[in-house]
Amino acid sequence: MKGAIKNIAAAIALGMVCQIATAQLPKLNIKQLRKQAEKEYLKPVSPGYEGKHPFWNVYSTKFIYAPAFDFKEVEGAVEYLYTLSQGDKVWTFKDKKPYHGLGPVWGEIPVGKTSLKVEALDKKGEVIAVAGERNFLRDFGFTGDYPAAARSYKESAIKGLLYIHYNPAIQNWKNQTVPDMGYLHNTYPCKSVSGTIRAEMLIAKLIPSLREEALAISRNAAEFLMSSSQPADAPLAYFPPTYYGNIFASAKNVGKTMSMEATKAANALLDLYDETGDKKYFEHVLNILRTYQKLQAKDGSIPIKFIVETGEPDNDVCARLHPILGLTRRIHDQYGVTEFEGMRQAAQKWMETVAFKDFDMVPQFEDIRAKVPMYTGLTHWTCVPYATYRMTFCDVDEEELKTLKEFLDFSEDQFANWDCIPDEKGLKVWLTPGVIEQYKYKVLVDDSAANMASGWLAYYQKTGDKLALAKALAMVNQMTNVQSPESGLIPTVWKYRPARKDNPSDHWFSCLYITCNTLLRFAQLEDPKSVDFDLTFWF
């Protein structure tokens, strides 16, 4: 048994498990955890005044944690008056600096649109200048008052997986080696076709009666990925296509590929290899990794997007390399391959010394065409998977653990929605609690909730912090609550949309796979006997 698998087994043995109350779960005192959360919310998340990086919240519009803003000191000022207001309600305090956090009054301020003014005062206490002003939403924090799971995590996961399995576009793979483009998201093969394979491999394990059908679907889907990969002598040898056909973003990205997408295909092929023992899948993964080695720069970085024909970078943005870290960890821990350890070490060093140097959580989506001003397009998908990887598979010291916790707090602060303000009709449109994807797409998405739940779970397993566990449980329980009990669909977007006819192409099966996988990991941690196969390498 490899080291990572031992870690999971040890976690299970220690009762680091999740869901509704069981003998293995620690008892959660919600009142106590709410107080802990309220106390933590009084401190700014990795504020710029600490000197580690600039103020990251230049474009932020909402806060759960007390923010600190980049307001400059005024010559002649001896202190500063902070004034926060919501209509007629006003809160004030004084500080020696204009850029410190709003902690002194943050706990008194209710949810709502809030205005801040920081004024410079002279020795007489008179205002000599305005150091800065800012408007923002003081957002809902964690309270613990969230619905329990509607059904068991395992049942919810199986229903979601069967929703994928019985979709006509997925059934098409039983007899075809080309995708059914009636499901429009098949235009993203590494994302959607790989997600299909990974979902089917879970079905093969969970439902014996569907095993052969799941294998047939997966073999044909894998054949498509491999046969449409770049040839052995191409600059991007063995990389399956990021885009296929002429639909949506694929039409805008003809001849381009996202560098990290091939890791999704690699993990899918490894899942299929694990079930079949067919070495052609394993060899294809090794060849993908060898191409990554050739693409990696001396500093450990890899461009985010390539021109397929030439192998040249499409722009000057570098990819965040947690997918490489995870894949090389899997190929080492699960199969004993040491060939790519140098690449992993170089990638790790680059992530530590470059990627997060400025706390700039650069989005990693296909609409990235060039560098944008720092902090304009932040997302939790840059830092939470990295933090989860480090806490799950690596020994981290106290200093690094503090940084990883900051990544989680930043992501909660900017992207978690524990509740929402009713609209003009008095309706809560968003199905909270949930997590929005990024600044450029401020929408609650199912796999975003899964991403945050995985991060909090990893932190709980590393530290025993029950608040992190409670936050994870709230998100995972919500997956079961938004799920259709009839179809098994866990929608991609968690939003109230009246009189709307569901179209499968409105939903990303790749996201649903991640969500179902997360549900199974929580089911396994709650009761190891309920899911009796290894889920160590879930990414």
C-alpha positions in Angstrom: 0.0 0.0 0.0 1.4 3.4 -1.0 1.9 6.3 1.3 -1.1 8.4 0.1 -3.4 5.4 0.5 -2.1 4.8 4.0 -2.9 8.4 4.8 -6.5 8.0 3.7 -6.8 4.7 5.6 -5.4 6.4 8.7 -7.9 9.2 8.4 -10.7 6.7 8.2 -9.4 4.8 11.2 -9.2 8.1 13.2 -12.9 8.8 12.4 -12.2 11.8 10.2 -15.5 11.3 8.6 -18.4 13.4 7.3 -22.1 13.7 7.0 -25.0 13.4 9.4 -24.3 12.4 13.0 -22.8 8.9 13.3 -20.7 7.2 15.9 -17.6 8.1 13.9 -18.3 11.8 13.6 -17.2 14.2 16.2 -20.1 16.0 17.9 -20.4 19.5 16.4 -21.4 22.2 18.8 -22.9 24.6 16.3 -23.3 27.5 18.8 -19.6 27.2 19.7 -18.5 26.9 16.0 -20.6 30.0 15.1 -18.7 31.9 17.8 -15.4 30.6 16.4 -16.4 31.7 12.9 -17.5 35.2 14.1 -14.1 35.6 15.8 -12.2 34.5 12.7 -14.2 36.9 10.5 -12.8 39.9 12.5 -9.3 39.4 11.0 -8.5 40.4 7.4 -7.4 37.6 5.1 -3.7 38.0 4.3 -3.8 41.8 4.2 -1.4 43.8 2.2 -0.1 45.7 5.2 1.7 42.6 6.3 4.2 43.2 3.5 4.1 39.7 1.9 2.2 40.9 -1.2 0.1 43.9 -2.4 -3.5 44.4 -1.3 -5.3 41.7 -3.3 -8.9 43.1 -2.9 -8.7 46.0 -5.2 -11.6 44.8 -7.3 -13.5 42.9 -4.6 -17.1 43.8 -4.0 -18.1 41.7 -1.0 -16.5 40.5 2.2 -17.2 37.9 4.9 -13.9 38.6 6.7 -13.2 42.1 7.9 -11.4 43.7 4.9 -8.3 46.0 4.9 -7.9 48.4 2.0 -4.9 50.1 0.3 -5.5 53.6 1.6 -2.4 55.8 1.7 -1.1 57.7 4.7 -1.7 61.5 4.7 1.1 63.9 5.5 0.4 65.6 8.9 -2.1 63.0 10.1 -1.7 61.6 13.6 -4.6 59.1 13.4 -7.5 58.1 11.1 -11.2 58.0 11.7 -12.9 55.0 10.1 -16.7 55.6 9.4 -18.9 52.8 8.1 -22.5 53.4 7.3 -25.6 51.6 6.1 -28.3 54.3 5.5 -28.7 56.0 8.9 -26.7 53.5 10.8 -23.1 54.5 11.5 -20.1 52.8 13.1 -16.8 54.5 13.9 -13.4 53.8 15.3 -9.9 55.3 15.2 -6.6 53.8 14.2 -3.0 55.0 13.7 -3.0 53.8 10.1 -5.6 54.2 7.3 -5.1 50.7 5.8 -5.8 48.4 8.8 -8.7 46.0 9.0 -12.3 46.8 10.0 -12.2 44.3 12.8 -13.0 46.7 15.7 -16.6 47.1 14.4 -17.0 44.3 11.9 -18.9 42.1 14.2 -21.5 44.8 14.8 -22.3 45.4 11.1 -25.2 43.5 9.7 -25.4 42.0 6.2 -26.0 44.8 3.6 -24.5 47.4 1.3 -21.9 49.3 3.3 -20.0 52.5 2.7 -16.6 53.2 4.3 -14.8 56.5 4.6 -11.3 56.8 6.2 -10.4 60.4 7.2 -7.1 61.8 8.3 -7.1 63.7 11.6 -4.5 66.2 12.7 -3.3 66.8 16.3 -6.4 68.7 17.1 -8.6 65.9 15.9 -9.8 67.8 12.9 -10.2 66.3 9.4 -7.5 67.3 7.0 -8.1 64.9 4.2 -10.0 61.8 3.1 -7.5 58.9 2.9 -9.9 56.6 1.1 -13.5 55.5 0.4 -15.0 52.2 -0.6 -18.5 50.6 -1.1 -19.0 46.9 -0.7 -21.4 44.2 0.5 -21.0 43.1 4.1 -21.8 39.5 3.3 -23.3 36.6 5.2 -21.0 34.4 7.3 -21.2 30.8 8.4 -23.9 30.2 11.0 -24.3 26.5 11.0 -28.1 26.8 10.4 -28.2 24.8 7.2 -30.4 21.9 6.1 -29.3 18.3 6.8 -28.7 16.0 3.8 -31.9 15.0 1.9 -30.5 11.5 1.4 -27.3 9.5 2.1 -24.2 10.7 0.3 -23.8 7.4 -1.4 -27.4 7.4 -2.7 -27.0 10.9 -3.9 -23.8 10.1 -5.7 -25.2 7.0 -7.4 -28.3 9.0 -8.6 -26.0 11.7 -10.1 -23.8 9.2 -11.8 -26.8 7.4 -13.3 -28.1 10.7 -14.6 -24.9 10.9 -16.6 -24.9 7.2 -17.6 -28.4 7.2 -19.1 -28.1 10.4 -21.0 -28.4 9.5 -24.8 -25.1 11.2 -25.6 -23.3 8.9 -23.0 -25.1 5.8 -24.2 -23.9 6.7 -27.7 -20.4 5.6 -26.6 -21.5 2.0 -26.3 -21.3 1.5 -30.0 -19.4 4.6 -31.2 -15.9 6.0 -30.9 -16.9 9.6 -31.8 -18.9 11.9 -29.5 -22.6 12.6 -29.9 -22.6 16.4 -30.4 -26.2 16.5 -29.3 -24.6 17.0 -25.9 -22.8 20.3 -26.7 -20.2 20.1 -24.0 -18.6 17.2 -25.8 -16.9 20.1 -27.7 -14.5 20.0 -24.7 -13.1 16.4 -24.9 -10.5 16.6 -22.1 -13.1 18.0 -19.8 -16.4 16.2 -20.8 -15.2 13.0 -22.4 -12.7 12.4 -19.6 -15.4 13.2 -17.0 -17.6 10.6 -18.7 -14.9 7.9 -18.4 -14.3 8.7 -14.7 -18.0 8.7 -13.9 -18.4 5.3 -15.7 -15.5 3.8 -13.8 -17.3 4.7 -10.5 -20.5 3.1 -11.9 -18.4 0.0 -12.8 -17.4 -0.3 -9.1 -20.7 0.7 -7.5 -23.2 -1.2 -9.7 -22.0 -4.6 -10.8 -25.0 -5.1 -13.2 -23.8 -2.1 -15.2 -20.1 -2.9 -15.1 -19.7 -4.2 -18.6 -21.8 -1.4 -20.1 -19.7 1.2 -18.2 -16.5 -0.5 -19.5 -17.8 -0.5 -23.1 -18.7 3.2 -22.9 -15.3 4.1 -21.3 -13.3 2.0 -23.8 -14.9 3.8 -26.8 -14.6 7.2 -25.2 -10.9 6.5 -24.4 -10.4 5.4 -28.0 -11.7 8.7 -29.1 -9.3 10.6 -26.8 -6.3 8.6 -27.8 -7.0 8.5 -31.6 -7.6 12.3 -31.7 -4.5 13.0 -29.7 -1.5 14.7 -31.3 0.9 12.3 -33.1 4.1 11.1 -31.5 6.3 13.6 -33.5 4.1 16.6 -32.8 5.1 19.4 -30.4 2.2 18.4 -28.1 2.7 14.7 -28.6 -0.1 12.5 -27.2 -2.2 15.5 -25.9 -5.9 14.9 -26.5 -7.7 18.0 -27.9 -9.0 20.6 -25.6 -11.6 21.6 -28.2 -13.5 19.5 -30.8 -15.9 20.5 -33.5 -17.2 24.0 -34.1 -19.4 24.9 -31.1 -19.1 27.7 -28.6 -15.6 28.3 -27.3 -14.2 25.6 -29.6 -14.8 27.9 -32.6 -12.9 30.7 -31.0 -10.0 28.5 -30.1 -9.3 26.6 -33.3 -5.8 25.3 -33.2 -5.3 26.1 -29.5 -5.1 23.8 -26.4 -5.2 24.5 -22.7 -2.1 22.9 -21.3 -3.5 21.5 -18.1 -6.5 19.8 -19.8 -4.4 16.8 -20.8 -4.1 15.9 -17.1 -7.9 15.3 -17.0 -7.6 12.8 -19.8 -4.6 11.2 -18.1 -6.4 10.6 -14.9 -9.4 9.2 -16.8 -7.1 6.8 -18.7 -5.5 5.7 -15.4 -9.0 5.0 -13.9 -9.7 2.8 -17.0 -6.3 1.1 -16.7 -7.0 0.3 -13.1 -10.2 -1.5 -14.1 -9.1 -3.3 -17.2 -5.3 -3.7 -16.9 -4.9 -2.7 -20.5 -1.5 -1.2 -20.7 -2.2 1.0 -23.7 -4.0 3.4 -21.4 -1.1 3.5 -19.0 1.5 4.0 -21.8 -0.5 6.9 -23.2 -0.4 8.6 -19.8 3.3 8.1 -19.6 3.7 9.7 -23.0 1.5 12.7 -22.0 3.8 13.2 -19.0 6.9 13.0 -21.2 5.4 15.8 -23.3 4.8 17.9 -20.2 8.5 17.4 -19.3 9.5 18.8 -22.7 7.1 21.8 -22.3 8.3 22.7 -18.7 10.6 25.7 -18.6 13.7 25.7 -16.6 12.0 27.7 -13.8 9.4 24.9 -13.5 6.5 26.8 -15.2 4.3 25.7 -18.2 2.3 28.2 -20.3 -1.4 28.1 -19.8 -2.3 27.8 -23.5 -0.5 26.5 -26.7 -0.8 26.8 -30.4 -1.1 23.1 -31.4 0.7 23.2 -34.7 3.8 24.9 -33.4 3.8 24.1 -29.7 4.4 27.8 -29.0 2.6 29.6 -26.1 -0.6 31.3 -27.2 -0.1 34.0 -24.6 2.2 35.1 -21.7 0.1 33.5 -18.9 1.5 30.6 -17.0 -0.7 27.7 -15.8 -1.1 26.9 -12.1 0.5 23.5 -11.8 -1.6 21.7 -9.2 -2.9 19.3 -11.9 0.7 18.3 -12.7 1.5 17.9 -9.0 -1.5 15.6 -8.5 -0.9 13.5 -11.6 2.8 13.0 -10.9 2.0 12.2 -7.3 -0.5 9.6 -8.5 1.9 8.0 -11.1 4.5 7.8 -8.3 2.4 6.7 -5.4 0.0 4.3 -7.1 2.3 2.8 -9.8 5.8 3.4 -8.5 7.0 5.4 -11.5 9.8 7.8 -10.5 10.6 9.2 -13.9 8.7 12.4 -13.3 9.8 13.4 -9.8 12.1 16.1 -11.1 9.2 17.7 -13.0 7.1 17.6 -9.9 9.8 19.1 -7.7 10.4 21.9 -10.2 6.6 22.5 -10.5 6.3 22.6 -6.7 9.1 25.2 -6.4 7.5 27.4 -9.1 4.2 27.3 -7.3 5.7 28.3 -4.0 8.1 31.0 -5.2 6.3 32.4 -8.3 2.6 31.5 -8.6 1.5 32.7 -5.2 4.1 35.3 -4.6 1.6 38.2 -5.1 -1.5 36.3 -3.9 -2.9 36.7 -7.4 -5.3 33.9 -8.0 -5.2 34.0 -11.8 -8.2 32.2 -13.4 -7.4 29.1 -15.3 -10.3 29.0 -17.8 -10.3 28.9 -21.6 -11.2 32.6 -22.0 -7.8 33.6 -20.7 -6.1 35.1 -23.7 -3.5 37.4 -22.2 -2.3 38.7 -18.8 -4.9 40.9 -17.1 -4.2 43.4 -14.3 -3.5 41.7 -11.1 -6.6 40.8 -9.0 -9.2 41.6 -11.7 -10.3 38.0 -12.3 -9.8 36.0 -9.1 -11.0 32.5 -8.5 -10.8 29.8 -5.8 -9.9 27.3 -8.5 -6.3 28.5 -8.5 -5.5 28.1 -4.8 -8.0 25.6 -3.2 -7.0 22.5 -5.3 -3.3 23.3 -4.5 -4.0 23.7 -0.8 -6.0 20.4 -0.8 -3.2 18.6 -2.6 -0.6 19.9 -0.2 -2.6 19.1 2.9 -3.6 15.6 1.6 -0.4 14.3 0.2 2.5 16.3 1.8 4.1 17.1 5.1 3.6 20.8 5.7 5.1 22.9 8.4 3.1 25.4 10.5 4.1 28.3 8.3 2.9 26.7 5.1 -0.3 25.4 6.9 -1.0 29.1 7.8 -0.6 30.1 4.1 -2.9 27.2 3.0 -5.5 28.3 5.5 -5.3 31.8 4.1 -6.1 30.3 0.7 -9.2 28.7 2.1 -10.2 31.9 4.0 -9.7 34.0 0.9 -11.8 31.6 -1.2 -14.6 31.6 1.4 -14.5 35.4 1.7 -14.8 36.0 -2.0 -16.7 33.0 -3.3 -18.8 31.3 -0.6 -22.4 32.4 -0.4 -23.8 31.2 2.9 -27.1 33.0 2.2 -28.3 35.6 -0.1 -30.4 38.8 0.0 -33.9 38.4 -1.5 -34.5 40.1 -4.8 -37.2 42.7 -5.5 -39.9 40.0 -5.6 -38.8 38.8 -2.1 -37.3 35.6 -3.5 -33.9 34.2 -2.7 -32.7 33.4 -6.2 -29.5 31.6 -5.3 -29.7 28.1 -3.8 -27.4 28.7 -0.8 -25.2 27.7 0.7 -23.0 27.5 -2.4 -19.8 28.8 -4.0 -19.4 31.0 -7.1 -16.9 30.1 -9.7 -14.9 33.3 -10.3 -15.1 37.0 -10.6 -15.9 36.8 -14.3 -18.7 34.3 -13.7 -20.4 35.1 -10.4 -22.7 32.1 -10.4 -23.0 29.3 -7.8 -21.7 26.1 -9.5 -21.9 22.6 -8.1 -18.2 21.6 -8.5 -17.2 24.9 -6.9 -19.0 23.8 -3.8 -17.2 20.4 -4.1 -13.9 22.2 -4.4 -14.4 24.2 -1.2 -15.7 21.1 0.6 -12.6 19.2 -0.4 -10.3 22.0 0.9 -12.1 22.3 4.2 -12.1 18.5 4.6 -8.3 18.4 4.0 -7.8 21.1 6.6 -10.0 19.3 9.1 -8.0 16.1 8.5 -4.7 17.9 9.0 -5.7 19.9 12.1 -8.9 18.6 13.6 -10.6 22.0 13.2 -14.3 21.2 13.5 -15.3 24.5 12.0 -13.7 23.5 8.7 -15.6 20.1 8.9 -18.9 21.9 9.6 -18.4 24.2 6.6 -17.6 21.2 4.4 -20.7 19.4 5.6 -22.9 22.4 4.8 -21.8 22.4 1.2 -22.0 18.6 0.7 -25.4 18.4 2.3 -26.6 21.1 -0.1 -25.6 18.9 -3.0 -28.2 16.4 -1.9 -30.8 19.2 -1.4 -30.5 20.7 -4.8 -30.6 17.3 -6.4 -33.7 16.2 -8.3 -35.1 13.2 -6.5 -36.7 12.0 -9.8 -33.8 12.3 -12.3 -30.8 12.4 -10.0 -29.5 15.6 -11.6 -27.4 17.8 -9.4 -27.6 21.0 -11.5 -24.5 22.8 -12.5 -25.9 26.2 -11.6 -27.6 26.6 -8.3 -30.2 29.2 -9.1 -34.0 29.5 -9.0 -35.1 29.5 -12.6 -38.9 29.3 -12.9 -40.8 27.5 -15.7 -37.5 26.4 -17.2 -37.3 23.2 -19.2 -34.0 21.4 -18.4 -31.7 20.7 -21.3 -28.8 18.3 -20.6 -26.4 20.7 -22.4 -27.2 23.2 -19.7 -25.3 21.0 -17.3 -21.7 20.0 -17.3 -21.3 16.2 -16.7 -17.6 16.9 -15.9 -18.8 19.1 -13.0 -21.3 16.5 -11.9 -18.6 13.8 -11.9 -16.5 16.0 -9.5 -19.6 16.5 -7.3 -20.5 12.8 -7.2 -16.9 11.9 -6.5 -16.9 14.3 -3.6 -20.1 12.8 -2.2 -18.6 9.3 -2.4 -15.5 10.5 -0.5 -17.6 11.9 2.2 -19.7 8.7 2.3 -16.6 6.6 2.6 -15.2 8.8 5.4 -18.5 8.5 7.2 -18.6 4.7 6.8 -15.7 2.9 5.1 -17.9 -0.1 4.4 -20.3 1.9 2.3 -17.7 2.6 -0.4 -15.1 -0.2 -0.3 -12.7 1.0 -3.0 -9.9 3.5 -3.0 -10.7 7.2 -3.7 -7.3 8.6 -2.9 -6.7 10.1 -6.3 -10.0 11.9 -6.8 -8.7 15.0 -8.7 
